[in-house]
């Protein structure tokens, strides 16, 4: 009996990461023995380097040559971290330059004394209800969709104002 094996794949996306072109495919293998109904076996979606797509020689008895890739590279550290205070409205405007990532920056986490106070997608955050007698130490970290987090930005200190007593 003659056995026929075919591999069908659909290109879902193409991404450049770390200098490699990664192609996201959905694969299906089809095995047919002459005179019998064919069977289709779906295979999970995976990212492949462009140089190693599956071939029609792949049999149902051996696994497809799938090299899955996972994003393990964190975004760059947010730079140019600045603070502008508005004592009348008791607010502090924090801003920074956008980070970069091998895939995409998903957002930023803003910390005060290592306590998370906000998660934002913009490169700024407004801290409200800040008293004159409060001291704060702010940092910001970028993160990507895979959960990788950058190192903390430089710290910005907002020191409590002291009154001169005579």
FITI-228642 format. One record per atom (N, C-alpha, C): residue number from 1; residue in one letter; atom name; x, y, z. Coordinates in steps of 0.1 Angstrom, whole numbers, m for minus. Layout:
BEGIN
NODE   n res atom    xx    yy    zz
NODE NUM   a   CA     X     Y     Z
...
# end
This chain:
BEGIN
NODE   n res atom    xx    yy    zz
NODE   1   x    N     8   m12     0
NODE   1   x   CA     0     0     0
NODE   1   x    C     9    12     0
NODE   2   x    N     5    22    m8
NODE   2   x   CA    13    34    m9
NODE   2   x    C     7    44     1
NODE   3   x    N    16    51     9
NODE   3   x   CA    12    61    19
NODE   3   x    C    16    74    14
NODE   4   x    N     7    84    15
NODE   4   x   CA    10    98    11
NODE   4   x    C     9   107    23
NODE   5   x    N    19   115    25
NODE   5   x   CA    20   125    36
NODE   5   x    C    21   139    30
NODE   6   x    N    13   148    35
NODE   6   x   CA    14   162    31
NODE   6   x    C    13   170    43
NODE   7   x    N    20   182    42
NODE   7   x   CA    20   192    53
NODE   7   x    C    14   204    47
NODE   8   x    N     4   210    53
NODE   8   x   CA    m3   222    49
NODE   8   x    C     0   232    60
NODE   9   x    N     4   244    56
NODE   9   x   CA     6   255    66
NODE   9   x    C     1   268    61
NODE  10   x    N    m4   276    71
NODE  10   x   CA    m9   289    68
NODE  10   x    C     0   299    76
NODE  11   x    N     5   309    69
NODE  11   x   CA    12   320    75
NODE  11   x    C     3   329    82
NODE  12   x    N     5   331    95
NODE  12   x   CA    m3   340   103
NODE  12   x    C     3   354   105
NODE  13   x    N    17   354   107
NODE  13   x   CA    24   366   110
NODE  13   x    C    38   365   107
NODE  14   x    N    45   376   104
NODE  14   x   CA    59   376   103
NODE  14   x    C    65   387   112
NODE  15   x    N    75   384   120
NODE  15   x   CA    81   393   129
NODE  15   x    C    96   393   128
NODE  16   x    N   103   404   130
NODE  16   x   CA   117   404   131
NODE  16   x    C   121   406   145
NODE  17   x    N   129   396   150
NODE  17   x   CA   133   396   164
NODE  17   x    C   148   392   165
NODE  18   x    N   156   400   171
NODE  18   x   CA   170   397   172
NODE  18   x    C   177   394   159
NODE  19   x    N   173   401   148
NODE  19   x   CA   179   399   135
NODE  19   x    C   174   387   127
NODE  20   x    N   164   380   133
NODE  20   x   CA   159   368   126
NODE  20   x    C   145   371   122
NODE  21   x    N   141   366   110
NODE  21   x   CA   127   367   106
NODE  21   x    C   120   355   111
NODE  22   x    N   110   357   120
NODE  22   x   CA   102   347   126
NODE  22   x    C    89   346   119
NODE  23   x    N    85   334   115
NODE  23   x   CA    72   333   108
NODE  23   x    C    63   324   117
NODE  24   x    N    51   329   119
NODE  24   x   CA    41   322   128
NODE  24   x    C    32   314   119
NODE  25   x    N    32   301   120
NODE  25   x   CA    24   292   111
NODE  25   x    C    14   284   119
NODE  26   x    N     3   280   112
NODE  26   x   CA    m5   269   117
NODE  26   x    C    m3   257   107
NODE  27   x    N     1   246   113
NODE  27   x   CA     4   234   105
NODE  27   x    C    m7   224   106
NODE  28   x    N    m9   216    95
NODE  28   x   CA   m18   205    95
NODE  28   x    C   m11   194    87
NODE  29   x    N   m10   182    92
NODE  29   x   CA    m5   171    84
NODE  29   x    C   m16   162    79
NODE  30   x    N   m14   157    68
NODE  30   x   CA   m25   148    62
NODE  30   x    C   m18   136    58
NODE  31   x    N   m23   125    63
NODE  31   x   CA   m17   112    59
NODE  31   x    C   m28   104    52
NODE  32   x    N   m25    98    41
NODE  32   x   CA   m34    90    33
NODE  32   x    C   m28    77    28
NODE  33   x    N   m34    66    31
NODE  33   x   CA   m30    54    25
NODE  33   x    C   m39    51    14
NODE  34   x    N   m34    47     3
NODE  34   x   CA   m42    45    m9
NODE  34   x    C   m54    36    m6
NODE  35   x    N   m65    41   m10
NODE  35   x   CA   m78    33    m8
NODE  35   x    C   m84    35     5
NODE  36   x    N   m78    43    15
NODE  36   x   CA   m84    46    28
NODE  36   x    C   m87    61    29
NODE  37   x    N   m97    64    38
NODE  37   x   CA   m99    79    41
NODE  37   x    C   m87    85    47
NODE  38   x    N   m85    98    44
NODE  38   x   CA   m73   105    49
NODE  38   x    C   m76   110    63
NODE  39   x    N   m66   112    71
NODE  39   x   CA   m67   118    84
NODE  39   x    C   m59   131    85
NODE  40   x    N   m65   141    92
NODE  40   x   CA   m58   154    94
NODE  40   x    C   m55   155   108
NODE  41   x    N   m42   159   111
NODE  41   x   CA   m38   161   124
NODE  41   x    C   m33   175   126
NODE  42   x    N   m40   184   133
NODE  42   x   CA   m36   197   135
NODE  42   x    C   m24   198   145
NODE  43   x    N   m15   207   143
NODE  43   x   CA    m3   209   151
NODE  43   x    C    m4   223   157
NODE  44   x    N     0   225   169
NODE  44   x   CA    m1   239   175
NODE  44   x    C     7   249   168
NODE  45   x    N     2   262   169
NODE  45   x   CA     9   273   163
NODE  45   x    C    22   275   169
NODE  46   x    N    32   278   161
NODE  46   x   CA    46   280   167
NODE  46   x    C    53   290   158
NODE  47   x    N    63   296   164
NODE  47   x   CA    71   306   156
NODE  47   x    C    83   298   151
NODE  48   x    N    86   300   139
NODE  48   x   CA    98   293   132
NODE  48   x    C   107   303   126
NODE  49   x    N   120   301   127
NODE  49   x   CA   129   309   119
NODE  49   x    C   126   306   104
NODE  50   x    N   127   316    96
NODE  50   x   CA   123   315    82
NODE  50   x    C   131   304    75
NODE  51   x    N   143   301    79
NODE  51   x   CA   151   291    73
NODE  51   x    C   147   277    75
NODE  52   x    N   137   274    84
NODE  52   x   CA   134   260    87
NODE  52   x    C   119   257    87
NODE  53   x    N   112   260    75
NODE  53   x   CA    98   256    74
NODE  53   x    C    97   241    73
NODE  54   x    N    86   235    76
NODE  54   x   CA    84   221    74
NODE  54   x    C    85   217    59
NODE  55   x    N    88   204    57
NODE  55   x   CA    88   199    43
NODE  55   x    C    78   188    41
NODE  56   x    N    75   185    29
NODE  56   x   CA    65   175    26
NODE  56   x    C    70   161    29
NODE  57   x    N    84   160    32
NODE  57   x   CA    89   147    36
NODE  57   x    C    86   143    50
NODE  58   x    N    81   153    58
NODE  58   x   CA    78   150    72
NODE  58   x    C    67   140    73
NODE  59   x    N    69   129    81
NODE  59   x   CA    59   119    82
NODE  59   x    C    51   121    94
NODE  60   x    N    40   114    95
NODE  60   x   CA    31   114   107
NODE  60   x    C    38   107   118
NODE  61   x    N    48    99   115
NODE  61   x   CA    54    91   126
NODE  61   x    C    65    99   133
NODE  62   x    N    69   110   128
NODE  62   x   CA    79   118   134
NODE  62   x    C    74   132   137
NODE  63   x    N    79   139   147
NODE  63   x   CA    73   153   150
NODE  63   x    C    78   162   139
NODE  64   x    N    70   173   138
NODE  64   x   CA    73   183   128
NODE  64   x    C    85   191   134
NODE  65   x    N    94   196   125
NODE  65   x   CA   106   204   130
NODE  65   x    C   102   218   135
NODE  66   x    N    96   219   146
NODE  66   x   CA    91   232   151
NODE  66   x    C   101   237   162
NODE  67   x    N   106   249   159
NODE  67   x   CA   115   255   169
NODE  67   x    C   107   267   175
NODE  68   x    N   101   265   186
NODE  68   x   CA    93   276   192
NODE  68   x    C   102   286   198
NODE  69   x    N    98   299   197
NODE  69   x   CA   106   310   203
NODE  69   x    C    98   317   213
NODE  70   x    N   104   321   224
NODE  70   x   CA    97   328   234
NODE  70   x    C   105   341   236
NODE  71   x    N    97   352   239
NODE  71   x   CA   104   365   241
NODE  71   x    C   109   365   256
NODE  72   x    N   122   366   257
NODE  72   x   CA   129   366   270
NODE  72   x    C   137   379   272
NODE  73   x    N   136   388   262
NODE  73   x   CA   144   400   262
NODE  73   x    C   135   412   268
NODE  74   x    N   140   418   279
NODE  74   x   CA   132   429   285
NODE  74   x    C   134   442   277
NODE  75   x    N   124   451   279
NODE  75   x   CA   125   464   272
NODE  75   x    C   137   472   278
NODE  76   x    N   141   482   271
NODE  76   x   CA   151   491   276
NODE  76   x    C   146   499   288
NODE  77   x    N   156   504   295
NODE  77   x   CA   152   512   307
NODE  77   x    C   147   525   303
NODE  78   x    N   135   530   309
NODE  78   x   CA   130   543   306
NODE  78   x    C   140   554   310
NODE  79   x    N   142   563   301
NODE  79   x   CA   153   573   303
NODE  79   x    C   146   587   304
NODE  80   x    N   154   597   307
NODE  80   x   CA   149   611   308
NODE  80   x    C   137   612   318
NODE  81   x    N   138   606   329
NODE  81   x   CA   127   606   339
NODE  81   x    C   127   620   345
NODE  82   x    N   115   626   345
NODE  82   x   CA   114   640   350
NODE  82   x    C   102   641   359
NODE  83   x    N   103   651   368
NODE  83   x   CA    92   654   377
NODE  83   x    C    89   669   376
NODE  84   x    N    76   672   375
NODE  84   x   CA    72   686   376
NODE  84   x    C    61   687   386
NODE  85   x    N    63   696   396
NODE  85   x   CA    53   697   407
NODE  85   x    C    44   709   405
NODE  86   x    N    32   707   410
NODE  86   x   CA    22   718   410
NODE  86   x    C    16   719   424
NODE  87   x    N    22   728   432
NODE  87   x   CA    19   728   446
NODE  87   x    C     4   733   448
NODE  88   x    N    m1   742   439
NODE  88   x   CA   m14   746   441
NODE  88   x    C   m25   735   440
NODE  89   x    N   m22   726   430
NODE  89   x   CA   m32   715   428
NODE  89   x    C   m27   702   435
NODE  90   x    N   m16   703   442
NODE  90   x   CA   m10   692   449
NODE  90   x    C    m8   679   440
NODE  91   x    N    m2   682   428
NODE  91   x   CA     1   671   419
NODE  91   x    C    15   671   415
NODE  92   x    N    20   659   411
NODE  92   x   CA    33   657   405
NODE  92   x    C    31   651   392
NODE  93   x    N    37   657   381
NODE  93   x   CA    36   651   368
NODE  93   x    C    49   644   365
NODE  94   x    N    49   631   363
NODE  94   x   CA    61   623   360
NODE  94   x    C    61   621   345
NODE  95   x    N    72   621   339
NODE  95   x   CA    73   618   324
NODE  95   x    C    87   612   321
NODE  96   x    N    88   605   310
NODE  96   x   CA   100   598   306
NODE  96   x    C   100   595   291
NODE  97   x    N   111   592   286
NODE  97   x   CA   112   588   272
NODE  97   x    C   107   574   270
NODE  98   x    N   102   571   258
NODE  98   x   CA    97   557   255
NODE  98   x    C   108   547   255
NODE  99   x    N   105   535   261
NODE  99   x   CA   115   524   260
NODE  99   x    C   113   517   247
NODE 100   x    N   123   509   243
NODE 100   x   CA   122   501   231
NODE 100   x    C   123   486   235
NODE 101   x    N   118   477   227
NODE 101   x   CA   118   463   229
NODE 101   x    C   119   455   216
NODE 102   x    N   124   443   217
NODE 102   x   CA   125   435   205
NODE 102   x    C   112   431   199
NODE 103   x    N   101   431   207
NODE 103   x   CA    88   429   202
NODE 103   x    C    80   442   202
NODE 104   x    N    75   445   214
NODE 104   x   CA    67   457   216
NODE 104   x    C    66   460   231
NODE 105   x    N    68   473   235
NODE 105   x   CA    66   477   249
NODE 105   x    C    51   477   251
NODE 106   x    N    46   470   262
NODE 106   x   CA    32   470   265
NODE 106   x    C    28   481   275
NODE 107   x    N    37   485   283
NODE 107   x   CA    34   496   292
NODE 107   x    C    45   499   302
NODE 108   x    N    41   506   313
NODE 108   x   CA    51   511   322
NODE 108   x    C    45   509   336
NODE 109   x    N    54   506   346
NODE 109   x   CA    49   505   360
NODE 109   x    C    56   516   367
NODE 110   x    N    49   524   375
NODE 110   x   CA    54   535   382
NODE 110   x    C    54   531   397
NODE 111   x    N    66   533   403
NODE 111   x   CA    67   530   417
NODE 111   x    C    71   542   426
NODE 112   x    N    66   541   438
NODE 112   x   CA    70   551   448
NODE 112   x    C    76   543   460
NODE 113   x    N    89   545   463
NODE 113   x   CA    95   538   473
NODE 113   x    C    94   522   471
NODE 114   x    N    95   518   459
NODE 114   x   CA    94   504   455
NODE 114   x    C    80   498   456
NODE 115   x    N    70   506   458
NODE 115   x   CA    56   502   459
NODE 115   x    C    49   506   446
NODE 116   x    N    43   497   439
NODE 116   x   CA    37   500   426
NODE 116   x    C    25   509   428
NODE 117   x    N    25   521   422
NODE 117   x   CA    14   530   423
NODE 117   x    C     5   531   411
NODE 118   x    N    11   527   399
NODE 118   x   CA     3   529   387
NODE 118   x    C     9   520   376
NODE 119   x    N     1   515   367
NODE 119   x   CA     5   508   355
NODE 119   x    C    m2   516   343
NODE 120   x    N     7   521   334
NODE 120   x   CA     2   530   323
NODE 120   x    C     7   525   310
NODE 121   x    N     1   530   299
NODE 121   x   CA     6   527   286
NODE 121   x    C    13   539   280
NODE 122   x    N    11   551   286
NODE 122   x   CA    17   563   281
NODE 122   x    C    31   565   288
NODE 123   x    N    38   575   283
NODE 123   x   CA    51   578   289
NODE 123   x    C    50   590   300
NODE 124   x    N    39   590   307
NODE 124   x   CA    37   600   318
NODE 124   x    C    27   594   328
NODE 125   x    N    27   600   340
NODE 125   x   CA    17   597   350
NODE 125   x    C    16   609   359
NODE 126   x    N     3   612   363
NODE 126   x   CA     0   623   372
NODE 126   x    C    m3   617   386
NODE 127   x    N     6   621   396
NODE 127   x   CA     3   617   410
NODE 127   x    C    m5   628   416
NODE 128   x    N   m16   625   422
NODE 128   x   CA   m25   635   428
NODE 128   x    C   m25   634   443
NODE 129   x    N   m29   645   449
NODE 129   x   CA   m31   646   464
NODE 129   x    C   m17   645   471
NODE 130   x    N    m7   652   466
NODE 130   x   CA     6   651   472
NODE 130   x    C     7   663   482
NODE 131   x    N    10   659   494
NODE 131   x   CA    11   669   505
NODE 131   x    C    25   675   505
NODE 132   x    N    26   688   509
NODE 132   x   CA    39   695   510
NODE 132   x    C    49   688   519
NODE 133   x    N    44   681   529
NODE 133   x   CA    53   675   539
NODE 133   x    C    56   661   536
NODE 134   x    N    53   656   524
NODE 134   x   CA    56   642   520
NODE 134   x    C    69   641   512
NODE 135   x    N    76   630   515
NODE 135   x   CA    88   627   507
NODE 135   x    C    85   615   498
NODE 136   x    N    89   615   486
NODE 136   x   CA    87   604   476
NODE 136   x    C    99   601   469
NODE 137   x    N   101   588   465
NODE 137   x   CA   112   584   456
NODE 137   x    C   105   576   445
NODE 138   x    N   105   582   433
NODE 138   x   CA    98   575   422
NODE 138   x    C   108   568   412
NODE 139   x    N   104   557   407
NODE 139   x   CA   111   550   396
NODE 139   x    C   100   545   386
NODE 140   x    N   104   542   374
NODE 140   x   CA    95   536   364
NODE 140   x    C   102   524   357
NODE 141   x    N    95   514   354
NODE 141   x   CA   100   502   347
NODE 141   x    C    91   500   335
NODE 142   x    N    97   496   323
NODE 142   x   CA    89   492   311
NODE 142   x    C    87   477   312
NODE 143   x    N    76   473   306
NODE 143   x   CA    73   458   305
NODE 143   x    C    68   455   291
NODE 144   x    N    69   443   287
NODE 144   x   CA    64   438   274
NODE 144   x    C    53   428   276
NODE 145   x    N    46   424   265
NODE 145   x   CA    35   414   266
NODE 145   x    C    39   401   272
NODE 146   x    N    52   397   271
NODE 146   x   CA    56   384   276
NODE 146   x    C    59   385   291
NODE 147   x    N    58   397   297
NODE 147   x   CA    60   399   311
NODE 147   x    C    74   402   315
NODE 148   x    N    83   404   305
NODE 148   x   CA    96   409   308
NODE 148   x    C    96   423   313
NODE 149   x    N   104   426   323
NODE 149   x   CA   104   440   328
NODE 149   x    C   118   445   328
NODE 150   x    N   119   458   324
NODE 150   x   CA   132   465   324
NODE 150   x    C   137   467   338
NODE 151   x    N   150   471   338
NODE 151   x   CA   156   476   351
NODE 151   x    C   149   489   354
NODE 152   x    N   150   493   366
NODE 152   x   CA   143   506   371
NODE 152   x    C   151   518   365
NODE 153   x    N   143   528   362
NODE 153   x   CA   149   541   357
NODE 153   x    C   157   547   369
NODE 154   x    N   163   558   366
NODE 154   x   CA   169   566   376
NODE 154   x    C   159   570   386
NODE 155   x    N   162   572   399
NODE 155   x   CA   153   576   409
NODE 155   x    C   151   591   408
NODE 156   x    N   138   595   411
NODE 156   x   CA   135   610   413
NODE 156   x    C   130   612   427
NODE 157   x    N   136   621   434
NODE 157   x   CA   132   624   448
NODE 157   x    C   124   636   448
NODE 158   x    N   113   636   456
NODE 158   x   CA   105   647   459
NODE 158   x    C   106   648   474
NODE 159   x    N   113   658   479
NODE 159   x   CA   116   659   493
NODE 159   x    C   105   668   500
NODE 160   x    N   102   665   512
NODE 160   x   CA    93   673   520
NODE 160   x    C    98   687   522
NODE 161   x    N    89   697   521
NODE 161   x   CA    94   711   524
NODE 161   x    C    94   712   539
NODE 162   x    N   104   719   543
NODE 162   x   CA   105   721   558
NODE 162   x    C   103   736   560
NODE 163   x    N    97   739   571
NODE 163   x   CA    95   753   575
NODE 163   x    C   106   757   585
NODE 164   x    N   111   769   582
NODE 164   x   CA   122   774   591
NODE 164   x    C   115   779   604
NODE 165   x    N   120   774   615
NODE 165   x   CA   115   778   628
NODE 165   x    C   125   787   635
NODE 166   x    N   121   798   639
NODE 166   x   CA   130   807   646
NODE 166   x    C   127   809   660
# end
